[in-house]
Amino acid sequence: MILVDTGPLIALFDPADKLHARCRKILRGIEEPLYSSVPVLTEAFHMLSPETQGADKLREFIEMGGLTIWYFDDASLERAFELMERYKDHPMDLADASLVVAAEVLRTRKIFTIDRDDFETYRVKRGHRNYPMEIVH
């Protein structure tokens, strides 16, 4: 399973994005299921603009099963807020925090992102240990 951040979703569904071809190539090489979160989708649809063809294609991708959506429960939302406080010097937004929490809950560390600086900093907690995210490229 691989988590997907906002940047690749924008690039994949906006042909004018400078990373469109690169992200499409990466996506073609992925064989594992893709997951993302509601905060990530909120950012992606905001940046694509709801009335665009890119937003339409992203909706179709989700509806066709190309991307599974992971949802917060109360404990997960609380954990996301803890992470945002922990990384406030970086700073971490809710979308990024949601992906780190999803990684913890879903027991994966793989992420498809173009935001290397942030995700090379964030750590996934497993028991008493913290592990780096594994960036797919």
C-alpha positions in Angstrom: 0.0 0.0 0.0 1.2 3.5 -0.9 -0.1 6.7 0.5 -0.6 9.6 -2.0 0.0 13.3 -1.2 -1.6 16.3 -2.8 1.3 17.2 -5.2 1.1 14.0 -7.3 -2.7 14.2 -7.5 -2.4 17.7 -8.9 0.4 16.7 -11.3 -1.4 13.6 -12.4 -4.7 15.3 -13.3 -3.4 18.6 -14.5 -1.6 18.2 -17.9 -0.2 21.7 -17.6 1.6 20.8 -14.3 5.4 20.7 -14.8 5.6 17.3 -13.0 2.7 15.7 -15.0 4.8 13.4 -17.1 7.1 12.4 -14.2 4.2 11.6 -11.9 2.4 9.6 -14.6 5.6 7.6 -15.2 5.8 6.9 -11.4 2.1 5.9 -11.3 2.5 3.4 -14.1 5.3 1.7 -12.1 3.2 1.3 -9.0 1.5 -2.1 -8.5 0.4 -1.6 -4.9 -3.0 -0.1 -3.8 -3.1 3.6 -3.4 -4.6 5.4 -0.4 -5.1 9.0 0.5 -7.1 11.1 3.0 -9.9 13.5 3.0 -7.6 16.5 3.9 -5.4 15.6 0.9 -8.4 15.4 -1.4 -9.7 18.8 0.0 -6.4 20.4 -1.0 -6.2 18.7 -4.4 -9.8 19.7 -5.4 -9.2 23.2 -4.2 -6.0 23.5 -6.2 -7.5 21.8 -9.3 -10.7 23.9 -9.1 -13.9 22.0 -9.0 -15.0 22.9 -12.5 -11.9 21.8 -14.3 -11.3 18.7 -16.3 -8.5 17.7 -13.8 -11.0 17.7 -11.0 -13.4 15.6 -13.1 -10.6 13.1 -13.9 -9.6 12.9 -10.2 -13.2 12.1 -9.2 -13.3 9.4 -11.9 -10.0 7.9 -10.7 -11.4 7.6 -7.2 -14.8 6.3 -8.4 -13.1 3.6 -10.5 -11.1 2.4 -7.5 -7.7 3.9 -8.4 -7.5 5.6 -5.0 -9.0 4.4 -1.7 -9.8 7.1 0.9 -8.8 6.7 4.5 -11.0 8.5 7.0 -10.1 9.9 10.4 -11.7 8.6 13.6 -11.5 10.6 16.8 -8.3 9.1 17.9 -6.7 9.6 14.5 -7.7 13.2 14.4 -6.3 13.8 17.9 -3.0 12.1 16.7 -2.9 14.4 13.7 -3.2 17.5 15.9 -0.4 16.1 18.1 1.8 15.7 15.1 1.0 19.2 13.9 2.1 20.5 17.3 5.2 18.4 17.3 6.3 19.6 13.8 5.1 23.2 14.2 8.7 24.5 13.6 8.6 22.8 10.1 5.3 23.4 9.9 3.0 20.4 9.2 -0.4 21.0 7.8 -3.5 18.8 8.4 -3.1 17.0 5.0 0.5 16.0 5.8 -0.5 15.0 9.4 -3.3 12.9 8.0 -0.9 10.9 5.8 1.5 10.3 8.7 -1.4 9.1 10.9 -2.7 6.9 8.0 0.8 5.4 7.7 0.7 4.6 11.4 -2.8 3.1 11.4 -2.5 1.3 8.0 1.1 0.1 8.9 2.8 1.4 5.8 5.6 4.0 5.4 5.5 4.3 1.6 4.4 7.6 0.2 4.0 9.1 -3.3 4.9 12.7 -2.8 6.8 15.6 -4.5 7.2 17.2 -1.0 10.5 15.4 -0.2 11.7 18.0 2.4 8.7 17.5 4.6 8.3 13.8 4.3 12.0 13.1 4.8 11.6 14.9 8.2 8.4 13.2 9.4 8.5 9.9 11.3 6.0 7.1 11.6 5.5 5.8 15.1 5.4 2.0 15.6 5.4 1.1 19.3 8.2 3.0 20.9 10.2 3.5 17.7 9.9 6.1 15.0 10.7 5.3 11.4 11.3 7.5 8.3 8.7 7.6 5.5 9.8 5.8 2.3 9.3 8.1 -0.7 8.2 6.5 -3.9 10.0 7.9 -7.0 
